[in-house]
């Protein structure tokens, strides 16, 4: 299982987290704006997070096809 960390780029505050079961994840209730997402493998000690991916979210739309990779090879 992986963990998706995400944050809105134009806001301050902590990252939010969402589990990714079976390689899939859904982030619900996001407001419009640009977000940074990254994934990390759970259960592995000192597992590095993958590269950050930026995504534009618009109200009333679904953004699909976002591919994240963990830092584990």
C-alpha positions as CSV (number, residue, x, y, z in Angstrom):
1,X,0.0,0.0,0.0
2,X,1.1,3.5,-0.7
3,X,0.3,6.9,0.8
4,X,-0.4,9.9,-1.4
5,X,0.6,13.3,0.1
6,X,-0.9,16.4,-1.4
7,X,-1.0,20.2,-0.8
8,X,-2.4,23.2,-2.5
9,X,0.4,25.2,-3.9
10,X,-1.0,28.7,-3.2
11,X,-1.9,28.0,0.4
12,X,0.1,27.5,3.6
13,X,-0.4,24.5,5.9
14,X,0.4,20.9,6.3
15,X,0.2,18.2,3.6
16,X,-2.9,16.1,3.5
17,X,-2.7,12.3,3.2
18,X,-4.8,9.7,1.4
19,X,-4.1,5.9,1.2
20,X,-3.7,4.4,-2.3
21,X,-5.1,0.9,-2.2
22,X,-4.1,-1.3,-5.1
23,X,-2.3,1.6,-6.8
24,X,-5.5,3.8,-7.1
25,X,-6.5,6.9,-5.1
26,X,-9.2,9.5,-5.1
27,X,-9.0,12.9,-3.5
28,X,-12.4,14.2,-2.8
29,X,-13.6,17.7,-1.9
30,X,-10.6,19.6,-3.3
31,X,-11.2,23.3,-4.1
32,X,-10.1,24.7,-7.4
33,X,-6.4,25.4,-7.7
34,X,-3.0,23.9,-8.4
35,X,-1.9,21.0,-6.2
36,X,1.4,19.1,-5.6
37,X,1.1,15.3,-5.1
38,X,3.7,12.7,-4.3
39,X,3.6,9.0,-3.2
40,X,5.5,7.0,-0.7
41,X,5.5,3.2,0.0
42,X,4.1,2.3,3.4
43,X,5.6,-0.5,5.5
44,X,9.2,0.1,4.4
45,X,11.5,1.8,6.8
46,X,13.0,5.1,5.6
47,X,11.1,4.7,2.3
48,X,11.8,7.8,0.1
49,X,8.8,9.6,-1.4
50,X,8.6,9.8,-5.2
51,X,8.9,12.9,-7.4
52,X,6.3,15.6,-6.9
53,X,3.6,15.9,-9.6
54,X,1.6,19.1,-10.1
55,X,-2.1,18.9,-11.0
56,X,-4.6,21.6,-11.8
57,X,-8.0,21.0,-10.2
58,X,-11.2,22.8,-11.4
59,X,-14.6,22.8,-9.7
60,X,-17.0,20.3,-11.0
61,X,-14.5,18.3,-13.0
62,X,-12.6,15.0,-12.5
63,X,-8.9,14.9,-13.2
64,X,-7.8,11.4,-14.2
65,X,-4.7,9.8,-15.5
66,X,-2.4,11.2,-12.8
67,X,0.5,8.8,-12.3
68,X,2.6,8.9,-9.2
69,X,5.6,6.7,-8.4
70,X,7.1,6.0,-5.0
71,X,10.8,6.4,-4.5
72,X,11.2,2.7,-4.1
73,X,12.7,0.8,-7.0
